[in-house]
Amino acid sequence: METLGPLLESHERFPERVNVGFMQVVSREHIRLRVYERGAGETQACGSGACAAVAVGIMQGLLGESVQVDLPGGSLQIRWRGAGQPLYMTGPATHVFDGFVTL
């Protein structure tokens, strides 16, 4: 992650930079995911990245339609029955920061 994340994020093929996800398939119902977001570095969680990883895994025949996604910040459950169907993400919402911004 520390090497490939920044390298891929700013690769010449992505002139506007790109978010990068690294997925490990544990089983048809379980993956581990780490995400490197452009301009932010590695993040604790990424719902859209989790949904994308599961969708790709299902389309490639690696995953079933309901998958637990473990991220550094916690777990999500993603369910998708395939093209033309809604994709559902379930997981906790957690307060992680209080702060002020002076404009």
Biopython code that builds the backbone (N, CA, C, O; Angstrom):
import numpy as np
from Bio.PDB.StructureBuilder import StructureBuilder

atoms = [
    (1, "MET", "N", (0.830, -1.191, 0.000)),
    (1, "MET", "CA", (0.000, 0.000, 0.000)),
    (1, "MET", "C", (0.871, 1.249, 0.000)),
    (1, "MET", "O", (0.636, 2.175, -0.777)),
    (2, "GLU", "N", (1.865, 1.274, 0.863)),
    (2, "GLU", "CA", (2.688, 2.471, 1.016)),
    (2, "GLU", "C", (3.434, 2.815, -0.273)),
    (2, "GLU", "O", (3.685, 3.990, -0.542)),
    (3, "THR", "N", (3.786, 1.819, -1.062)),
    (3, "THR", "CA", (4.506, 2.047, -2.318)),
    (3, "THR", "C", (3.555, 2.149, -3.498)),
    (3, "THR", "O", (3.611, 3.111, -4.265)),
    (4, "LEU", "N", (2.677, 1.155, -3.647)),
    (4, "LEU", "CA", (1.800, 1.112, -4.817)),
    (4, "LEU", "C", (0.713, 2.178, -4.799)),
    (4, "LEU", "O", (0.365, 2.709, -5.854)),
    (5, "GLY", "N", (0.166, 2.505, -3.628)),
    (5, "GLY", "CA", (-0.900, 3.510, -3.547)),
    (5, "GLY", "C", (-0.512, 4.825, -4.195)),
    (5, "GLY", "O", (-1.180, 5.255, -5.136)),
    (6, "PRO", "N", (0.548, 5.485, -3.726)),
    (6, "PRO", "CA", (0.935, 6.765, -4.322)),
    (6, "PRO", "C", (1.387, 6.629, -5.772)),
    (6, "PRO", "O", (1.152, 7.524, -6.583)),
    (7, "LEU", "N", (2.033, 5.516, -6.100)),
    (7, "LEU", "CA", (2.513, 5.307, -7.465)),
    (7, "LEU", "C", (1.347, 5.223, -8.450)),
    (7, "LEU", "O", (1.374, 5.868, -9.499)),
    (8, "LEU", "N", (0.331, 4.436, -8.121)),
    (8, "LEU", "CA", (-0.822, 4.291, -9.007)),
    (8, "LEU", "C", (-1.710, 5.530, -9.002)),
    (8, "LEU", "O", (-2.248, 5.914, -10.040)),
    (9, "GLU", "N", (-1.865, 6.156, -7.837)),
    (9, "GLU", "CA", (-2.713, 7.355, -7.731)),
    (9, "GLU", "C", (-2.277, 8.426, -8.718)),
    (9, "GLU", "O", (-3.119, 9.096, -9.315)),
    (10, "SER", "N", (-0.985, 8.593, -8.896)),
    (10, "SER", "CA", (-0.480, 9.685, -9.743)),
    (10, "SER", "C", (0.179, 9.180, -11.025)),
    (10, "SER", "O", (0.975, 9.897, -11.631)),
    (11, "HIS", "N", (-0.144, 7.953, -11.445)),
    (11, "HIS", "CA", (0.424, 7.394, -12.676)),
    (11, "HIS", "C", (-0.009, 8.235, -13.878)),
    (11, "HIS", "O", (-1.097, 8.810, -13.880)),
    (12, "GLU", "N", (0.835, 8.300, -14.882)),
    (12, "GLU", "CA", (0.559, 9.119, -16.077)),
    (12, "GLU", "C", (-0.719, 8.702, -16.799)),
    (12, "GLU", "O", (-1.299, 9.512, -17.522)),
    (13, "ARG", "N", (-1.168, 7.476, -16.626)),
    (13, "ARG", "CA", (-2.424, 7.038, -17.259)),
    (13, "ARG", "C", (-3.655, 7.687, -16.617)),
    (13, "ARG", "O", (-4.755, 7.633, -17.167)),
    (14, "PHE", "N", (-3.455, 8.293, -15.458)),
    (14, "PHE", "CA", (-4.548, 8.938, -14.730)),
    (14, "PHE", "C", (-4.197, 10.405, -14.509)),
    (14, "PHE", "O", (-3.805, 10.782, -13.405)),
    (15, "PRO", "N", (-4.332, 11.243, -15.544)),
    (15, "PRO", "CA", (-3.896, 12.639, -15.431)),
    (15, "PRO", "C", (-4.608, 13.419, -14.325)),
    (15, "PRO", "O", (-4.057, 14.396, -13.819)),
    (16, "GLU", "N", (-5.816, 13.010, -13.941)),
    (16, "GLU", "CA", (-6.529, 13.688, -12.852)),
    (16, "GLU", "C", (-6.413, 12.904, -11.543)),
    (16, "GLU", "O", (-7.143, 13.171, -10.589)),
    (17, "ARG", "N", (-5.517, 11.959, -11.501)),
    (17, "ARG", "CA", (-5.277, 11.065, -10.373)),
    (17, "ARG", "C", (-6.463, 10.120, -10.160)),
    (17, "ARG", "O", (-7.522, 10.296, -10.762)),
    (18, "VAL", "N", (-6.278, 9.130, -9.309)),
    (18, "VAL", "CA", (-7.288, 8.079, -9.166)),
    (18, "VAL", "C", (-7.253, 7.501, -7.750)),
    (18, "VAL", "O", (-6.213, 7.502, -7.093)),
    (19, "ASN", "N", (-8.404, 7.008, -7.293)),
    (19, "ASN", "CA", (-8.459, 6.243, -6.048)),
    (19, "ASN", "C", (-8.077, 4.799, -6.373)),
    (19, "ASN", "O", (-8.432, 4.279, -7.430)),
    (20, "VAL", "N", (-7.357, 4.163, -5.461)),
    (20, "VAL", "CA", (-6.867, 2.806, -5.693)),
    (20, "VAL", "C", (-7.339, 1.905, -4.560)),
    (20, "VAL", "O", (-7.181, 2.242, -3.387)),
    (21, "GLY", "N", (-7.920, 0.758, -4.909)),
    (21, "GLY", "CA", (-8.340, -0.213, -3.909)),
    (21, "GLY", "C", (-7.592, -1.520, -4.068)),
    (21, "GLY", "O", (-7.364, -1.984, -5.185)),
    (22, "PHE", "N", (-7.208, -2.115, -2.941)),
    (22, "PHE", "CA", (-6.527, -3.409, -2.930)),
    (22, "PHE", "C", (-7.418, -4.398, -2.188)),
    (22, "PHE", "O", (-7.682, -4.236, -0.997)),
    (23, "MET", "N", (-7.883, -5.429, -2.906)),
    (23, "MET", "CA", (-8.835, -6.389, -2.354)),
    (23, "MET", "C", (-8.179, -7.752, -2.180)),
    (23, "MET", "O", (-7.495, -8.243, -3.077)),
    (24, "GLN", "N", (-8.396, -8.356, -1.016)),
    (24, "GLN", "CA", (-7.985, -9.740, -0.769)),
    (24, "GLN", "C", (-9.255, -10.562, -0.608)),
    (24, "GLN", "O", (-10.065, -10.281, 0.276)),
    (25, "VAL", "N", (-9.438, -11.569, -1.446)),
    (25, "VAL", "CA", (-10.597, -12.446, -1.340)),
    (25, "VAL", "C", (-10.288, -13.509, -0.290)),
    (25, "VAL", "O", (-9.386, -14.328, -0.462)),
    (26, "VAL", "N", (-11.052, -13.482, 0.798)),
    (26, "VAL", "CA", (-10.900, -14.461, 1.873)),
    (26, "VAL", "C", (-11.748, -15.690, 1.561)),
    (26, "VAL", "O", (-11.302, -16.826, 1.725)),
    (27, "SER", "N", (-12.984, -15.444, 1.106)),
    (27, "SER", "CA", (-13.902, -16.505, 0.681)),
    (27, "SER", "C", (-14.934, -15.855, -0.242)),
    (27, "SER", "O", (-14.854, -14.656, -0.511)),
    (28, "ARG", "N", (-15.892, -16.627, -0.724)),
    (28, "ARG", "CA", (-16.930, -16.061, -1.606)),
    (28, "ARG", "C", (-17.817, -15.056, -0.864)),
    (28, "ARG", "O", (-18.522, -14.270, -1.497)),
    (29, "GLU", "N", (-17.786, -15.077, 0.460)),
    (29, "GLU", "CA", (-18.633, -14.186, 1.266)),
    (29, "GLU", "C", (-17.832, -13.176, 2.075)),
    (29, "GLU", "O", (-18.397, -12.499, 2.934)),
    (30, "HIS", "N", (-16.523, -13.054, 1.823)),
    (30, "HIS", "CA", (-15.698, -12.219, 2.707)),
    (30, "HIS", "C", (-14.466, -11.710, 1.964)),
    (30, "HIS", "O", (-13.727, -12.487, 1.360)),
    (31, "ILE", "N", (-14.253, -10.382, 2.016)),
    (31, "ILE", "CA", (-13.028, -9.794, 1.467)),
    (31, "ILE", "C", (-12.425, -8.828, 2.481)),
    (31, "ILE", "O", (-13.099, -8.359, 3.398)),
    (32, "ARG", "N", (-11.154, -8.548, 2.292)),
    (32, "ARG", "CA", (-10.485, -7.463, 3.013)),
    (32, "ARG", "C", (-10.146, -6.406, 1.978)),
    (32, "ARG", "O", (-9.753, -6.738, 0.860)),
    (33, "LEU", "N", (-10.295, -5.130, 2.340)),
    (33, "LEU", "CA", (-10.085, -4.044, 1.390)),
    (33, "LEU", "C", (-9.323, -2.908, 2.049)),
    (33, "LEU", "O", (-9.627, -2.498, 3.170)),
    (34, "ARG", "N", (-8.331, -2.411, 1.334)),
    (34, "ARG", "CA", (-7.624, -1.190, 1.739)),
    (34, "ARG", "C", (-7.729, -0.219, 0.573)),
    (34, "ARG", "O", (-7.614, -0.614, -0.587)),
    (35, "VAL", "N", (-7.951, 1.061, 0.888)),
    (35, "VAL", "CA", (-8.175, 2.072, -0.149)),
    (35, "VAL", "C", (-7.222, 3.239, 0.034)),
    (35, "VAL", "O", (-7.040, 3.751, 1.139)),
    (36, "TYR", "N", (-6.619, 3.648, -1.075)),
    (36, "TYR", "CA", (-5.748, 4.822, -1.124)),
    (36, "TYR", "C", (-6.481, 5.855, -1.971)),
    (36, "TYR", "O", (-6.642, 5.668, -3.177)),
    (37, "GLU", "N", (-6.928, 6.950, -1.345)),
    (37, "GLU", "CA", (-7.712, 7.961, -2.050)),
    (37, "GLU", "C", (-6.831, 9.111, -2.507)),
    (37, "GLU", "O", (-5.939, 9.562, -1.787)),
    (38, "ARG", "N", (-7.099, 9.570, -3.708)),
    (38, "ARG", "CA", (-6.295, 10.654, -4.284)),
    (38, "ARG", "C", (-6.337, 11.884, -3.386)),
    (38, "ARG", "O", (-7.400, 12.354, -2.983)),
    (39, "GLY", "N", (-5.162, 12.378, -3.093)),
    (39, "GLY", "CA", (-5.039, 13.572, -2.278)),
    (39, "GLY", "C", (-5.184, 13.352, -0.786)),
    (39, "GLY", "O", (-4.924, 14.267, -0.005)),
    (40, "ALA", "N", (-5.595, 12.152, -0.364)),
    (40, "ALA", "CA", (-5.826, 11.899, 1.062)),
    (40, "ALA", "C", (-4.957, 10.777, 1.616)),
    (40, "ALA", "O", (-4.718, 10.725, 2.823)),
    (41, "GLY", "N", (-4.487, 9.891, 0.768)),
    (41, "GLY", "CA", (-3.722, 8.742, 1.233)),
    (41, "GLY", "C", (-4.638, 7.604, 1.646)),
    (41, "GLY", "O", (-5.806, 7.561, 1.257)),
    (42, "GLU", "N", (-4.102, 6.678, 2.439)),
    (42, "GLU", "CA", (-4.910, 5.533, 2.863)),
    (42, "GLU", "C", (-6.005, 6.003, 3.815)),
    (42, "GLU", "O", (-5.754, 6.806, 4.713)),
    (43, "THR", "N", (-7.214, 5.501, 3.611)),
    (43, "THR", "CA", (-8.352, 5.875, 4.447)),
    (43, "THR", "C", (-8.794, 4.694, 5.302)),
    (43, "THR", "O", (-8.464, 3.545, 5.010)),
    (44, "GLN", "N", (-9.537, 4.988, 6.352)),
    (44, "GLN", "CA", (-10.041, 3.950, 7.246)),
    (44, "GLN", "C", (-11.194, 3.163, 6.630)),
    (44, "GLN", "O", (-11.400, 1.991, 6.948)),
    (45, "ALA", "N", (-11.942, 3.820, 5.746)),
    (45, "ALA", "CA", (-13.091, 3.169, 5.122)),
    (45, "ALA", "C", (-13.448, 3.901, 3.842)),
    (45, "ALA", "O", (-13.130, 5.080, 3.679)),
    (46, "CYS", "N", (-14.109, 3.198, 2.939)),
    (46, "CYS", "CA", (-14.565, 3.803, 1.686)),
    (46, "CYS", "C", (-15.752, 2.992, 1.184)),
    (46, "CYS", "O", (-15.584, 1.917, 0.608)),
    (47, "GLY", "N", (-16.948, 3.514, 1.407)),
    (47, "GLY", "CA", (-18.158, 2.797, 1.013)),
    (47, "GLY", "C", (-18.256, 2.565, -0.475)),
    (47, "GLY", "O", (-18.588, 1.463, -0.912)),
    (48, "SER", "N", (-17.971, 3.595, -1.267)),
    (48, "SER", "CA", (-18.061, 3.424, -2.722)),
    (48, "SER", "C", (-16.999, 2.451, -3.218)),
    (48, "SER", "O", (-17.248, 1.683, -4.147)),
    (49, "GLY", "N", (-15.817, 2.478, -2.606)),
    (49, "GLY", "CA", (-14.772, 1.527, -2.973)),
    (49, "GLY", "C", (-15.157, 0.099, -2.610)),
    (49, "GLY", "O", (-14.873, -0.832, -3.364)),
    (50, "ALA", "N", (-15.802, -0.081, -1.458)),
    (50, "ALA", "CA", (-16.265, -1.408, -1.048)),
    (50, "ALA", "C", (-17.313, -1.934, -2.020)),
    (50, "ALA", "O", (-17.278, -3.101, -2.408)),
    (51, "CYS", "N", (-18.245, -1.070, -2.411)),
    (51, "CYS", "CA", (-19.273, -1.471, -3.377)),
    (51, "CYS", "C", (-18.645, -1.850, -4.714)),
    (51, "CYS", "O", (-19.017, -2.858, -5.314)),
    (52, "ALA", "N", (-17.699, -1.049, -5.178)),
    (52, "ALA", "CA", (-17.033, -1.329, -6.452)),
    (52, "ALA", "C", (-16.263, -2.641, -6.390)),
    (52, "ALA", "O", (-16.323, -3.436, -7.328)),
    (53, "ALA", "N", (-15.537, -2.878, -5.294)),
    (53, "ALA", "CA", (-14.758, -4.112, -5.160)),
    (53, "ALA", "C", (-15.664, -5.338, -5.202)),
    (53, "ALA", "O", (-15.351, -6.321, -5.873)),
    (54, "VAL", "N", (-16.779, -5.282, -4.489)),
    (54, "VAL", "CA", (-17.708, -6.414, -4.478)),
    (54, "VAL", "C", (-18.338, -6.606, -5.853)),
    (54, "VAL", "O", (-18.451, -7.738, -6.323)),
    (55, "ALA", "N", (-18.748, -5.523, -6.504)),
    (55, "ALA", "CA", (-19.346, -5.644, -7.837)),
    (55, "ALA", "C", (-18.376, -6.309, -8.812)),
    (55, "ALA", "O", (-18.768, -7.199, -9.566)),
    (56, "VAL", "N", (-17.125, -5.885, -8.799)),
    (56, "VAL", "CA", (-16.119, -6.491, -9.683)),
    (56, "VAL", "C", (-15.912, -7.960, -9.319)),
    (56, "VAL", "O", (-15.831, -8.812, -10.204)),
    (57, "GLY", "N", (-15.826, -8.259, -8.024)),
    (57, "GLY", "CA", (-15.653, -9.642, -7.594)),
    (57, "GLY", "C", (-16.799, -10.538, -8.024)),
    (57, "GLY", "O", (-16.581, -11.683, -8.420)),
    (58, "ILE", "N", (-18.020, -10.024, -7.950)),
    (58, "ILE", "CA", (-19.188, -10.792, -8.398)),
    (58, "ILE", "C", (-19.136, -10.987, -9.907)),
    (58, "ILE", "O", (-19.353, -12.097, -10.393)),
    (59, "MET", "N", (-18.853, -9.927, -10.653)),
    (59, "MET", "CA", (-18.807, -10.032, -12.115)),
    (59, "MET", "C", (-17.712, -10.991, -12.585)),
    (59, "MET", "O", (-17.831, -11.596, -13.650)),
    (60, "GLN", "N", (-16.657, -11.128, -11.800)),
    (60, "GLN", "CA", (-15.572, -12.042, -12.164)),
    (60, "GLN", "C", (-15.805, -13.460, -11.627)),
    (60, "GLN", "O", (-14.978, -14.347, -11.837)),
    (61, "GLY", "N", (-16.917, -13.668, -10.943)),
    (61, "GLY", "CA", (-17.239, -14.993, -10.431)),
    (61, "GLY", "C", (-16.485, -15.383, -9.172)),
    (61, "GLY", "O", (-16.454, -16.558, -8.807)),
    (62, "LEU", "N", (-15.875, -14.408, -8.502)),
    (62, "LEU", "CA", (-15.087, -14.688, -7.298)),
    (62, "LEU", "C", (-15.908, -14.611, -6.016)),
    (62, "LEU", "O", (-15.545, -15.213, -5.006)),
    (63, "LEU", "N", (-17.019, -13.866, -6.058)),
    (63, "LEU", "CA", (-17.799, -13.596, -4.850)),
    (63, "LEU", "C", (-19.261, -13.952, -5.051)),
    (63, "LEU", "O", (-19.768, -13.948, -6.173)),
    (64, "GLY", "N", (-19.933, -14.260, -3.944)),
    (64, "GLY", "CA", (-21.369, -14.458, -3.956)),
    (64, "GLY", "C", (-22.082, -13.119, -3.879)),
    (64, "GLY", "O", (-21.436, -12.071, -3.913)),
    (65, "GLU", "N", (-23.408, -13.138, -3.776)),
    (65, "GLU", "CA", (-24.164, -11.881, -3.831)),
    (65, "GLU", "C", (-24.203, -11.116, -2.513)),
    (65, "GLU", "O", (-24.637, -9.964, -2.502)),
    (66, "SER", "N", (-23.774, -11.701, -1.416)),
    (66, "SER", "CA", (-23.712, -11.013, -0.127)),
    (66, "SER", "C", (-22.309, -11.202, 0.447)),
    (66, "SER", "O", (-21.864, -12.329, 0.666)),
    (67, "VAL", "N", (-21.611, -10.076, 0.690)),
    (67, "VAL", "CA", (-20.192, -10.139, 1.036)),
    (67, "VAL", "C", (-19.889, -9.224, 2.218)),
    (67, "VAL", "O", (-20.317, -8.070, 2.243)),
    (68, "GLN", "N", (-19.153, -9.742, 3.193)),
    (68, "GLN", "CA", (-18.624, -8.920, 4.281)),
    (68, "GLN", "C", (-17.319, -8.304, 3.799)),
    (68, "GLN", "O", (-16.433, -9.006, 3.310)),
    (69, "VAL", "N", (-17.205, -6.976, 3.941)),
    (69, "VAL", "CA", (-15.996, -6.256, 3.545)),
    (69, "VAL", "C", (-15.346, -5.702, 4.807)),
    (69, "VAL", "O", (-15.922, -4.856, 5.491)),
    (70, "ASP", "N", (-14.150, -6.180, 5.110)),
    (70, "ASP", "CA", (-13.401, -5.677, 6.262)),
    (70, "ASP", "C", (-12.434, -4.598, 5.796)),
    (70, "ASP", "O", (-11.591, -4.837, 4.931)),
    (71, "LEU", "N", (-12.564, -3.411, 6.376)),
    (71, "LEU", "CA", (-11.687, -2.276, 6.111)),
    (71, "LEU", "C", (-10.973, -1.925, 7.411)),
    (71, "LEU", "O", (-11.415, -2.360, 8.475)),
    (72, "PRO", "N", (-9.889, -1.157, 7.370)),
    (72, "PRO", "CA", (-9.193, -0.794, 8.610)),
    (72, "PRO", "C", (-10.110, -0.161, 9.664)),
    (72, "PRO", "O", (-9.886, -0.340, 10.861)),
    (73, "GLY", "N", (-11.140, 0.576, 9.229)),
    (73, "GLY", "CA", (-12.018, 1.259, 10.164)),
    (73, "GLY", "C", (-13.247, 0.484, 10.584)),
    (73, "GLY", "O", (-14.036, 0.982, 11.388)),
    (74, "GLY", "N", (-13.437, -0.722, 10.067)),
    (74, "GLY", "CA", (-14.615, -1.505, 10.418)),
    (74, "GLY", "C", (-15.110, -2.337, 9.255)),
    (74, "GLY", "O", (-14.463, -2.419, 8.211)),
    (75, "SER", "N", (-16.265, -2.954, 9.446)),
    (75, "SER", "CA", (-16.811, -3.869, 8.441)),
    (75, "SER", "C", (-18.103, -3.340, 7.847)),
    (75, "SER", "O", (-18.879, -2.650, 8.508)),
    (76, "LEU", "N", (-18.316, -3.683, 6.579)),
    (76, "LEU", "CA", (-19.546, -3.377, 5.862)),
    (76, "LEU", "C", (-20.097, -4.668, 5.278)),
    (76, "LEU", "O", (-19.351, -5.616, 5.033)),
    (77, "GLN", "N", (-21.396, -4.700, 5.057)),
    (77, "GLN", "CA", (-22.021, -5.813, 4.347)),
    (77, "GLN", "C", (-22.538, -5.256, 3.027)),
    (77, "GLN", "O", (-23.306, -4.294, 3.016)),
    (78, "ILE", "N", (-22.122, -5.855, 1.917)),
    (78, "ILE", "CA", (-22.544, -5.415, 0.591)),
    (78, "ILE", "C", (-23.343, -6.546, -0.041)),
    (78, "ILE", "O", (-22.936, -7.707, -0.001)),
    (79, "ARG", "N", (-24.495, -6.189, -0.630)),
    (79, "ARG", "CA", (-25.338, -7.189, -1.294)),
    (79, "ARG", "C", (-25.707, -6.678, -2.677)),
    (79, "ARG", "O", (-26.170, -5.548, -2.834)),
    (80, "TRP", "N", (-25.495, -7.529, -3.682)),
    (80, "TRP", "CA", (-25.828, -7.164, -5.070)),
    (80, "TRP", "C", (-26.196, -8.416, -5.838)),
    (80, "TRP", "O", (-25.465, -9.406, -5.813)),
    (81, "ARG", "N", (-27.330, -8.373, -6.522)),
    (81, "ARG", "CA", (-27.805, -9.530, -7.286)),
    (81, "ARG", "C", (-27.435, -9.451, -8.759)),
    (81, "ARG", "O", (-27.848, -10.307, -9.541)),
    (82, "GLY", "N", (-26.669, -8.449, -9.150)),
    (82, "GLY", "CA", (-26.191, -8.381, -10.528)),
    (82, "GLY", "C", (-26.718, -7.186, -11.299)),
    (82, "GLY", "O", (-27.466, -6.361, -10.774)),
    (83, "ALA", "N", (-26.311, -7.115, -12.555)),
    (83, "ALA", "CA", (-26.636, -5.982, -13.430)),
    (83, "ALA", "C", (-28.130, -5.678, -13.422)),
    (83, "ALA", "O", (-28.966, -6.579, -13.471)),
    (84, "GLY", "N", (-28.438, -4.398, -13.360)),
    (84, "GLY", "CA", (-29.823, -3.954, -13.366)),
    (84, "GLY", "C", (-30.499, -4.010, -12.007)),
    (84, "GLY", "O", (-31.659, -3.619, -11.880)),
    (85, "GLN", "N", (-29.796, -4.488, -10.993)),
    (85, "GLN", "CA", (-30.348, -4.601, -9.644)),
    (85, "GLN", "C", (-29.690, -3.575, -8.728)),
    (85, "GLN", "O", (-28.544, -3.190, -8.961)),
    (86, "PRO", "N", (-30.399, -3.124, -7.687)),
    (86, "PRO", "CA", (-29.775, -2.187, -6.743)),
    (86, "PRO", "C", (-28.665, -2.873, -5.950)),
    (86, "PRO", "O", (-28.699, -4.083, -5.723)),
    (87, "LEU", "N", (-27.701, -2.092, -5.544)),
    (87, "LEU", "CA", (-26.598, -2.572, -4.706)),
    (87, "LEU", "C", (-26.812, -1.982, -3.315)),
    (87, "LEU", "O", (-27.014, -0.775, -3.181)),
    (88, "TYR", "N", (-26.771, -2.820, -2.280)),
    (88, "TYR", "CA", (-27.043, -2.381, -0.919)),
    (88, "TYR", "C", (-25.783, -2.453, -0.065)),
    (88, "TYR", "O", (-25.053, -3.444, -0.097)),
    (89, "MET", "N", (-25.539, -1.401, 0.692)),
    (89, "MET", "CA", (-24.424, -1.354, 1.631)),
    (89, "MET", "C", (-24.996, -1.134, 3.030)),
    (89, "MET", "O", (-25.788, -0.217, 3.246)),
    (90, "THR", "N", (-24.595, -1.973, 3.971)),
    (90, "THR", "CA", (-25.044, -1.862, 5.355)),
    (90, "THR", "C", (-23.824, -1.824, 6.266)),
    (90, "THR", "O", (-22.887, -2.606, 6.105)),
    (91, "GLY", "N", (-23.850, -0.910, 7.218)),
    (91, "GLY", "CA", (-22.747, -0.822, 8.170)),
    (91, "GLY", "C", (-22.995, 0.299, 9.156)),
    (91, "GLY", "O", (-23.948, 1.064, 9.010)),
    (92, "PRO", "N", (-22.139, 0.397, 10.160)),
    (92, "PRO", "CA", (-22.324, 1.417, 11.190)),
    (92, "PRO", "C", (-21.873, 2.799, 10.727)),
    (92, "PRO", "O", (-21.014, 2.934, 9.855)),
    (93, "ALA", "N", (-22.466, 3.801, 11.322)),
    (93, "ALA", "CA", (-21.991, 5.180, 11.167)),
    (93, "ALA", "C", (-21.386, 5.569, 12.516)),
    (93, "ALA", "O", (-22.040, 5.447, 13.551)),
    (94, "THR", "N", (-20.151, 6.031, 12.500)),
    (94, "THR", "CA", (-19.436, 6.307, 13.741)),
    (94, "THR", "C", (-18.888, 7.718, 13.738)),
    (94, "THR", "O", (-18.290, 8.152, 12.753)),
    (95, "HIS", "N", (-19.085, 8.437, 14.827)),
    (95, "HIS", "CA", (-18.532, 9.778, 14.989)),
    (95, "HIS", "C", (-17.041, 9.649, 15.279)),
    (95, "HIS", "O", (-16.648, 8.953, 16.215)),
    (96, "VAL", "N", (-16.199, 10.324, 14.473)),
    (96, "VAL", "CA", (-14.752, 10.182, 14.660)),
    (96, "VAL", "C", (-14.021, 11.498, 14.906)),
    (96, "VAL", "O", (-12.826, 11.484, 15.199)),
    (97, "PHE", "N", (-14.716, 12.646, 14.793)),
    (97, "PHE", "CA", (-13.980, 13.897, 14.914)),
    (97, "PHE", "C", (-14.910, 15.046, 15.263)),
    (97, "PHE", "O", (-16.035, 15.111, 14.768)),
    (98, "ASP", "N", (-14.445, 15.951, 16.113)),
    (98, "ASP", "CA", (-15.070, 17.243, 16.369)),
    (98, "ASP", "C", (-14.057, 18.304, 15.996)),
    (98, "ASP", "O", (-12.866, 18.151, 16.265)),
    (99, "GLY", "N", (-14.518, 19.375, 15.380)),
    (99, "GLY", "CA", (-13.575, 20.432, 15.028)),
    (99, "GLY", "C", (-14.293, 21.678, 14.551)),
    (99, "GLY", "O", (-15.517, 21.703, 14.429)),
    (100, "PHE", "N", (-13.515, 22.705, 14.285)),
    (100, "PHE", "CA", (-14.030, 23.978, 13.808)),
    (100, "PHE", "C", (-13.220, 24.413, 12.604)),
    (100, "PHE", "O", (-12.023, 24.142, 12.509)),
    (101, "VAL", "N", (-13.885, 25.088, 11.690)),
    (101, "VAL", "CA", (-13.218, 25.653, 10.518)),
    (101, "VAL", "C", (-13.473, 27.150, 10.525)),
    (101, "VAL", "O", (-14.623, 27.583, 10.593)),
    (102, "THR", "N", (-12.428, 27.932, 10.457)),
    (102, "THR", "CA", (-12.563, 29.380, 10.391)),
    (102, "THR", "C", (-12.452, 29.802, 8.937)),
    (102, "THR", "O", (-11.460, 29.511, 8.270)),
    (103, "LEU", "N", (-13.471, 30.487, 8.455)),
    (103, "LEU", "CA", (-13.472, 30.956, 7.065)),
    (103, "LEU", "C", (-13.116, 32.420, 6.990)),
    (103, "LEU", "O", (-13.067, 32.989, 5.899)),
]
sb = StructureBuilder()
sb.init_structure("model")
sb.init_model(0)
sb.init_chain("A")
sb.init_seg("    ")
for serial, (resi, resn, name, xyz) in enumerate(atoms, 1):
    if name == "N":
        sb.init_residue(resn, " ", resi, " ")
    sb.init_atom(name, np.array(xyz, "f"), 0.0, 1.0, " ", f" {name:<3s}", serial, name[0])
structure = sb.get_structure()
